[in-house]
Amino acid sequence: MENKNLEYTLGTKVIMKKPHPCGTNKWEITRLGADIKIKCINCGRVVLIPRIEFNRKVKKIITEEDEIC
């Protein structure tokens, strides 16, 4: 198993492995806990997924430096 050190807080933007049907794979974290609520940046759709599944499906955490480029 792959052990990723993922550090995220409310408002963190992430890129998921599979794109949303609207065409983007960028999401913003809006709730943390046993489940994580993420909101699609393009269309605003909100999805609640278990933390373990989220950790498995996240591809990259977008940092402030990534947003500027």
ZAFI-938804 format. One record per residue (C-alpha): residue in three letters; x, y negated, z negated. Coordinates in steps of 0.5 Angstrom, whole numbers, padded with zeros to 4 digits. Layout:
+------+-------+-------+-------+
| rest |     u |     v |     w |
+------+-------+-------+-------+
|  ALA |     X |     Y |     Z |
...
+------+-------+-------+-------+
***
This chain:
+------+-------+-------+-------+
| rest |     u |     v |     w |
+------+-------+-------+-------+
|  MET |  0000 |  0000 |  0000 |
|  GLU |  0002 | -0007 |  0001 |
|  ASN |  0003 | -0012 | -0005 |
|  LYS |  0002 | -0019 | -0002 |
|  ASN |  0003 | -0025 | -0007 |
|  LEU | -0003 | -0029 | -0006 |
|  GLU | -0004 | -0035 | -0009 |
|  TYR | -0010 | -0039 | -0008 |
|  THR | -0015 | -0044 | -0011 |
|  LEU | -0021 | -0047 | -0010 |
|  GLY | -0021 | -0051 | -0003 |
|  THR | -0015 | -0047 | -0001 |
|  LYS | -0016 | -0046 |  0007 |
|  VAL | -0014 | -0039 |  0009 |
|  ILE | -0014 | -0035 |  0016 |
|  MET | -0017 | -0028 |  0016 |
|  LYS | -0015 | -0023 |  0020 |
|  LYS | -0022 | -0022 |  0025 |
|  PRO | -0025 | -0028 |  0027 |
|  HIS | -0032 | -0031 |  0026 |
|  PRO | -0037 | -0030 |  0031 |
|  CYS | -0037 | -0038 |  0032 |
|  GLY | -0030 | -0037 |  0035 |
|  THR | -0025 | -0039 |  0029 |
|  ASN | -0022 | -0035 |  0024 |
|  LYS | -0021 | -0041 |  0019 |
|  TRP | -0024 | -0041 |  0012 |
|  GLU | -0024 | -0045 |  0006 |
|  ILE | -0025 | -0042 | -0001 |
|  THR | -0031 | -0045 | -0005 |
|  ARG | -0031 | -0040 | -0011 |
|  LEU | -0027 | -0036 | -0015 |
|  GLY | -0028 | -0030 | -0019 |
|  ALA | -0029 | -0022 | -0018 |
|  ASP | -0032 | -0024 | -0012 |
|  ILE | -0030 | -0030 | -0007 |
|  LYS | -0034 | -0035 | -0003 |
|  ILE | -0031 | -0037 |  0003 |
|  LYS | -0034 | -0042 |  0008 |
|  CYS | -0033 | -0042 |  0015 |
|  ILE | -0029 | -0049 |  0017 |
|  ASN | -0033 | -0049 |  0024 |
|  CYS | -0040 | -0047 |  0023 |
|  GLY | -0041 | -0048 |  0015 |
|  ARG | -0043 | -0041 |  0014 |
|  VAL | -0042 | -0038 |  0007 |
|  VAL | -0040 | -0031 |  0006 |
|  LEU | -0039 | -0028 | -0001 |
|  ILE | -0034 | -0022 | -0001 |
|  PRO | -0031 | -0018 | -0007 |
|  ARG | -0024 | -0020 | -0009 |
|  ILE | -0020 | -0014 | -0007 |
|  GLU | -0023 | -0014 |  0000 |
|  PHE | -0021 | -0021 |  0001 |
|  ASN | -0014 | -0020 | -0001 |
|  ARG | -0014 | -0014 |  0004 |
|  LYS | -0017 | -0018 |  0010 |
|  VAL | -0013 | -0025 |  0009 |
|  LYS | -0008 | -0026 |  0014 |
|  LYS | -0005 | -0033 |  0012 |
|  ILE | -0006 | -0038 |  0007 |
|  ILE | -0006 | -0045 |  0010 |
|  THR | -0001 | -0050 |  0007 |
|  GLU | -0001 | -0057 |  0007 |
|  GLU |  0005 | -0057 |  0012 |
|  ASP |  0001 | -0052 |  0016 |
|  GLU | -0005 | -0057 |  0017 |
|  ILE |  0000 | -0063 |  0019 |
|  CYS |  0003 | -0059 |  0025 |
+------+-------+-------+-------+
***
